[in-house]
Amino acid sequence: MSKKQLLLTFGIGLIVLTLAAAAGAYLLFIAPLMNRQGAVASRAQQPLVTPVSGAVATQQAIPTMTTPGEGDQTPSLGQELGSEGLAALYEELNPGVVSIRVFVEGEGASGVGSGSGFILDEQGHIVTNNHIVARAERIVVIFHDGFESEAELVGRDVDSDLAVIQAETLAEGAHPLALANSDRVDEGDWVIAIGNPLSLGGTMTLGIVSAKGRIIPSGGSRYSIPEAIQTDAAINPGNSGGPLLNLSGEVVGVNAQIATAGGTQSSAGLGFAIPSNFVRRVAPVLIEVGSYQWAWMGIEAPPTGVNQLIMEANDLETQWGAYVNAVAEGGPADEAGIQGSTGTEEVRGFEVPVGGDVIVEAGGETVKDFADLLSKIANQSPGDTLELTILRDGDRQQITVTLGMRPTSNE
């Protein structure tokens, strides 16, 4: 790949990082944790598409959902937990975690797969990943004590890679796990993962939050998932769909992907979890209507935001903001008058887009980069208006966008 091609690769689908070394190339990529024989999930892309019509689901929390906590900070490992504390925490939390076995039949996807999940409520609703159950003909839930129950798919959302299934019967002692407020998660917080890696149910690992605010591909649609939590707690194929928990025993995220290296699919110390606040937003709607509608603006932008080359080519005074590379024709951004790139210029040997708007504020809050903008849009609903501040030709302008409904993703 040439330098020019590398610069112009702005999609946030499959995250690929190639490091050149004297001994050769080192390939690092994000992969779902599903341990399935047969089909391989398609990779996320972000092509420009036009919106489709349809009813917007009622997107309200249900009474059984826990609300974001405003209590004290998560205790440190040294302050609250030693080996006995971790053992007690495991005994408390493991009955809320399940192993999931799926049976897949059909063209391009045949065999048996495994994953993880956690109990959401006393009605037997269980949260897991969409990529585990999307093509399942039969779903079996295995509880902490070995008890097995048939389960049915209640609803799923390919864009967030979340799904809800419901077990026919809960095992004795099985109980729901509480949801944390993932906005309160910080780098360095201790976390544990409990799940079914490599079909070894009830496995607990310990680590920290390595980073937050990551963008990861959904694994099954053209859209990406913002606000993902990165952790070094060991997670492997089969952990997918299981909980990432703080030391207070609350779910901060749903383990979904790992970075793998050298062609293997084992843990490389880089795991990614879908934030619990996405579960809080999506799961009640999946239970109520079976699907979820995300807000959509209809732009393409470099994931890095305004880098030095874009700043220089567009004569900008700052590197903050989301540079608009392209606008979906007829989409919300297009109707609001947001402009994409009008061409390219060569800067230091690279072809760099020029002429696009730079979004520097959304809803009165600073936009640092495209990830920041995606996060703000994700926390809106179709039909909401969003006040934007943009830079165009060096001038600050105010634009109001009425957010639409994401076009249907094709898995």
C-alpha positions in Angstrom: 0.0 0.0 0.0 1.4 3.4 -1.0 1.5 6.4 1.4 -1.2 8.1 -0.5 -3.5 5.1 -0.4 -2.8 4.8 3.3 -3.8 8.4 4.0 -7.0 8.1 2.1 -8.2 4.9 3.9 -10.7 6.7 6.1 -13.3 3.9 6.8 -13.6 2.7 10.4 -14.4 -0.9 9.5 -11.8 -3.6 10.2 -9.2 -1.9 12.3 -5.9 -2.8 10.8 -2.5 -1.7 12.0 0.6 -2.7 10.1 4.0 -2.3 11.7 7.1 -2.7 9.6 10.0 -4.4 11.3 13.4 -5.5 10.1 12.3 -9.1 10.3 9.0 -8.5 8.3 5.5 -7.2 8.7 3.4 -7.4 11.9 -0.4 -7.5 11.4 -2.8 -6.5 14.2 -6.5 -6.6 13.6 -9.8 -6.5 15.5 -11.8 -9.7 15.4 -15.1 -10.8 17.0 -14.6 -13.4 19.8 -17.2 -15.8 18.5 -16.0 -19.4 18.5 -18.1 -20.6 15.5 -17.5 -23.2 12.8 -18.6 -21.9 9.5 -19.4 -18.4 8.6 -17.1 -15.5 9.1 -18.7 -12.2 10.1 -18.5 -9.5 7.4 -16.3 -6.5 8.2 -17.7 -3.1 9.0 -17.6 -0.3 6.4 -19.1 3.2 6.2 -20.3 3.7 2.6 -22.6 6.6 1.9 -26.2 5.4 1.7 -29.6 7.1 1.6 -32.1 6.8 4.5 -35.1 4.5 4.5 -38.5 5.1 6.0 -40.1 3.3 8.9 -41.5 3.6 12.3 -39.2 4.7 15.2 -39.5 2.4 18.2 -40.3 3.7 21.6 -36.8 4.0 23.1 -37.5 4.2 26.9 -35.9 2.3 29.7 -38.1 -0.4 31.3 -38.6 -0.6 35.1 -36.4 -3.7 35.6 -33.3 -1.8 34.3 -30.9 -0.4 36.9 -30.3 3.4 36.6 -26.8 5.0 36.4 -25.2 5.1 39.8 -23.9 8.3 41.3 -22.1 6.7 44.2 -18.5 6.6 45.2 -15.7 5.7 42.9 -14.9 2.0 42.3 -12.6 0.8 45.1 -9.0 0.0 44.2 -7.8 -3.6 44.3 -5.5 -2.9 47.2 -8.1 -1.0 49.2 -10.9 -3.5 49.0 -9.9 -6.8 47.5 -7.2 -9.4 48.1 -7.4 -13.0 47.0 -10.2 -13.7 49.3 -12.1 -10.6 48.1 -11.8 -11.7 44.5 -13.0 -15.2 45.4 -16.0 -13.7 47.1 -16.7 -11.5 44.2 -16.5 -14.5 41.8 -19.0 -16.5 44.0 -21.3 -13.5 43.9 -21.2 -12.7 40.2 -20.7 -16.1 38.5 -24.4 -17.1 38.9 -25.3 -14.1 36.8 -23.2 -15.2 33.9 -24.1 -17.9 31.4 -22.4 -19.9 28.6 -24.3 -20.0 25.3 -24.2 -22.7 22.7 -25.6 -22.1 19.3 -26.5 -24.5 16.5 -26.2 -23.0 13.0 -27.6 -24.6 9.9 -27.6 -23.0 6.5 -25.6 -22.0 3.4 -22.2 -20.6 4.4 -22.8 -21.1 8.1 -23.1 -24.6 9.6 -21.9 -26.1 12.9 -21.9 -25.3 16.6 -20.6 -22.2 18.2 -20.2 -20.9 21.8 -20.2 -17.6 23.5 -21.2 -15.9 26.8 -23.9 -13.7 28.2 -25.3 -12.3 31.4 -28.7 -12.2 33.1 -30.5 -8.9 32.8 -33.7 -9.5 34.8 -35.8 -12.1 36.7 -37.8 -12.9 33.5 -34.8 -14.7 32.1 -33.7 -12.0 29.6 -30.0 -12.4 28.8 -27.7 -10.0 27.1 -25.1 -11.2 24.6 -23.6 -10.3 21.2 -25.5 -10.2 18.0 -22.7 -12.0 16.2 -23.2 -15.0 18.4 -26.9 -15.6 17.9 -27.7 -13.9 14.5 -27.8 -17.1 12.5 -28.7 -19.5 15.3 -31.3 -22.1 14.6 -31.2 -23.3 18.2 -29.9 -21.6 21.4 -29.0 -23.4 24.6 -28.0 -21.5 27.8 -25.8 -23.2 30.3 -25.8 -21.8 33.8 -23.1 -21.6 36.5 -24.2 -25.0 38.0 -24.3 -26.8 34.7 -28.1 -26.6 34.3 -29.1 -26.2 30.7 -32.2 -24.4 29.3 -33.5 -23.7 25.8 -33.6 -20.1 24.9 -35.2 -18.0 22.1 -34.0 -14.8 20.4 -36.0 -11.8 21.6 -34.3 -9.1 19.6 -31.0 -8.1 18.2 -29.2 -5.0 16.8 -26.4 -5.5 14.3 -25.1 -2.0 14.6 -24.3 -2.2 18.3 -23.6 -6.0 18.1 -26.0 -6.5 21.0 -28.8 -9.1 21.3 -31.2 -10.2 24.0 -32.3 -13.9 24.3 -34.7 -15.3 26.9 -34.1 -18.6 28.7 -37.1 -20.8 29.3 -36.0 -21.6 32.8 -33.5 -19.9 35.2 -31.2 -22.2 37.2 -31.6 -22.2 41.0 -29.5 -19.3 42.4 -29.1 -17.6 39.0 -29.7 -13.8 39.3 -29.4 -10.6 37.3 -26.3 -8.4 37.2 -26.5 -4.7 37.8 -25.5 -2.2 35.1 -22.9 0.4 35.9 -22.8 3.9 34.4 -20.0 3.4 31.8 -19.5 7.1 31.5 -17.9 6.9 34.9 -15.3 4.3 33.8 -11.7 5.6 33.9 -8.4 4.4 32.5 -6.7 2.4 35.2 -9.9 1.1 36.9 -9.7 -2.6 37.8 -12.1 -4.8 35.9 -12.8 -8.5 35.7 -14.2 -10.6 32.8 -16.3 -13.7 33.4 -17.3 -15.9 30.6 -16.9 -19.0 28.5 -13.5 -18.7 26.7 -12.7 -21.6 24.5 -15.8 -23.4 25.9 -14.3 -23.2 29.5 -17.4 -21.8 31.3 -17.1 -19.8 34.5 -13.6 -18.4 33.7 -12.7 -15.2 35.5 -9.8 -12.9 34.5 -8.5 -9.7 36.0 -7.1 -6.5 34.4 -7.5 -2.8 34.1 -9.3 -0.4 31.7 -6.5 0.3 29.3 -8.4 3.0 27.4 -11.9 4.3 26.7 -13.7 6.0 23.9 -12.4 3.6 21.2 -14.2 3.1 17.9 -14.6 -0.5 16.9 -16.4 -2.1 13.9 -19.8 -3.7 14.6 -18.6 -6.8 12.8 -21.8 -7.1 10.8 -22.8 -3.7 9.4 -21.4 -0.6 7.8 -21.5 1.3 11.0 -19.0 1.5 13.9 -19.5 1.4 17.6 -18.2 4.4 19.6 -17.3 4.6 23.3 -15.9 1.1 23.4 -13.8 0.2 26.5 -10.4 -1.3 26.0 -9.0 -3.7 28.6 -6.0 -6.0 29.2 -8.1 -8.5 31.1 -7.6 -11.7 29.2 -10.5 -12.5 26.9 -10.5 -15.1 24.2 -12.9 -16.6 21.6 -16.0 -17.7 23.6 -15.8 -14.7 26.0 -17.9 -12.7 23.5 -21.2 -11.5 25.0 -20.0 -11.9 28.5 -19.7 -9.1 31.1 -16.8 -6.9 31.9 -17.4 -5.8 35.5 -16.0 -3.4 38.0 -14.9 -4.4 41.5 -18.4 -3.3 42.8 -19.8 -6.2 40.8 -21.5 -4.0 38.1 -21.4 -4.6 34.4 -19.4 -1.8 32.7 -19.3 -3.4 29.3 -20.1 -6.4 27.1 -16.9 -8.2 25.8 -17.1 -8.2 22.0 -13.8 -8.2 20.2 -10.1 -8.8 20.7 -7.0 -7.6 18.8 -5.1 -10.6 17.5 -1.6 -10.9 16.0 0.3 -13.3 13.8 -2.8 -15.0 12.4 -3.8 -16.4 15.8 -7.1 -15.7 17.5 -5.9 -15.7 21.1 -5.7 -12.8 23.5 -3.0 -10.3 22.8 -3.9 -8.1 25.8 -6.2 -5.9 23.8 -9.8 -6.6 24.4 -12.8 -4.4 23.6 -16.2 -4.1 25.3 -19.4 -2.4 24.3 -20.2 0.1 27.0 -23.0 -0.7 29.5 -24.8 2.5 28.7 -25.4 1.1 25.3 -27.0 -1.9 26.9 -29.1 0.4 29.0 -30.3 2.2 25.9 -30.7 -0.8 23.5 -31.8 -3.8 25.5 -35.2 -2.5 26.7 -36.1 -1.7 23.2 -35.0 -5.1 21.9 -37.2 -6.6 24.6 -40.2 -4.4 23.7 -40.1 -4.4 19.9 -37.2 -6.7 18.8 -35.1 -4.0 17.0 -33.5 -0.6 17.6 -33.2 2.5 15.6 -30.1 4.7 15.8 -29.9 8.4 15.0 -28.0 9.2 11.8 -26.4 12.3 10.4 -25.0 11.0 7.1 -21.4 12.0 6.9 -18.0 10.3 6.4 -15.0 11.6 8.3 -11.4 10.4 9.0 -11.4 8.6 12.4 -8.3 10.6 13.4 -10.1 13.9 13.2 -8.2 16.9 11.8 -4.6 15.7 11.6 -1.6 17.9 10.7 -1.9 17.4 7.0 -5.6 18.2 6.9 -5.0 21.2 9.0 -2.2 22.5 6.7 -4.1 21.7 3.4 -7.3 23.5 4.7 -5.5 26.4 6.3 -7.0 25.6 9.7 -5.9 27.1 13.0 -6.6 24.0 15.1 -6.5 20.2 14.9 -9.7 19.8 17.0 -12.9 18.8 15.3 -14.4 16.3 12.9 -13.5 16.9 9.3 -16.4 16.2 6.9 -14.9 14.2 4.0 -18.2 13.3 2.3 -22.0 13.8 2.8 -24.7 11.3 2.0 -26.9 12.7 -0.7 -30.4 13.5 0.7 -29.3 12.7 4.2 -29.8 14.9 7.3 -26.4 16.6 7.0 -27.0 17.2 3.3 -30.4 18.8 4.0 -28.9 21.0 6.7 -26.3 22.3 4.3 -23.1 20.6 5.6 -20.5 20.4 2.9 -18.0 17.6 2.3 -14.6 17.8 0.5 -14.5 19.5 -2.9 -11.2 18.0 -4.0 -7.7 17.1 -2.9 -4.3 18.8 -2.6 -0.9 17.4 -2.4 0.8 18.1 0.9 4.3 16.6 1.6 3.7 13.9 -0.9 0.2 13.0 0.2 -3.2 13.6 -1.4 -5.2 15.4 1.3 -9.0 16.3 1.1 -9.8 20.0 1.1 -13.0 22.1 1.2 -14.9 20.1 3.8 -16.6 21.6 6.8 -15.0 20.9 10.2 -17.5 20.3 13.0 -16.0 21.7 16.2 -19.1 21.7 18.5 -22.2 19.6 18.8 -25.0 20.4 21.3 -22.9 23.1 22.8 -20.0 20.7 23.6 -16.6 20.6 22.0 -16.0 18.0 19.3 -12.4 16.7 19.5 -12.6 14.2 16.6 -14.9 12.0 14.7 -15.1 9.5 17.6 -16.4 12.3 19.8 -19.0 13.3 17.2 -20.2 9.6 16.8 -20.6 9.4 20.5 -22.8 12.5 20.7 -25.0 11.2 17.8 -25.3 7.8 19.4 -26.8 9.3 22.5 -29.6 11.0 20.4 -32.7 9.6 18.8 -34.1 9.9 15.3 -35.9 13.2 15.0 -33.8 15.0 17.5 -32.2 18.3 16.5 -28.5 18.9 17.0 -26.9 22.3 17.0 -23.5 22.3 15.3 -20.7 24.8 15.1 -18.7 24.4 12.0 -15.6 25.9 10.4 -16.0 26.8 6.7 -13.4 28.8 4.9 -12.1 30.0 8.2 -15.4 31.3 9.5 -17.5 29.8 12.3 -21.1 29.1 11.4 -24.1 27.6 13.3 -26.1 24.8 11.6 -29.0 22.9 13.0 -29.3 19.2 11.9 -32.5 17.1 12.3 -31.1 13.6 12.8 -32.6 10.9 10.7 -32.9 7.1 11.2 -30.0 5.0 10.1 -30.5 3.1 6.9 -31.0 -0.6 7.4 -27.7 -2.5 7.6 -27.2 -5.5 5.3 -25.5 -8.3 7.2 
